[in-house]
């Protein structure tokens, strides 16, 4: 099949597809975090009233997609595959896994504050805002560590068969807010060996 510009369309490898999905999910997560950071800034500047329902729904998205789909797929598939091929990432993997486990507790705490804001407890807004900003900074650092350390290591040590399993797992994700599978494309080349 030829693209409109006449160039041939090349099928994605499982590695490319998995990395595209991972990057797409990180972009969606980053956009959701940025939206909440912006809303907090508007409230602090007196340009918008605190909307506990909005905060709760946004945090609910983050908790649902990231902690029920994205993080478990990283832990169970990407990180496990890397761990099976090398021990050089053990400290980084332990740190990333700890972050994943901690984020569920962070969401629960933030949603309690959002619920208080929703019923008019305005003194809870500032505590929620400070905790959320700290959480957002931690998550940005977490994604940076994944992108700058874990992904290059995975690209170096994983085999085509590892990538196929990782890609299949990530393709099963369906982001309820930003769309299906983090923007994955559907043409995959199966590994010939590995």
Secondary structure, 3 states (H helix, E strand, C coil): CECCCCCECCCEEHHHHHHHHHHHHHHHHHHHHHHHHHHHHHHHCCCCCCCHHHHHHHHHHHHHHHHHHHHHHHHHHHHHHHHHHCCCCHHHHHHHHHHHHHHHHHHHHHHHHHHHHHCCCCHHHHHHHHHHHHHHHHHHHHHHHHHHHHHHHHHHHCCHHHHHHHHHHHHCCEECCCEEHHHCCCCEECCCCC
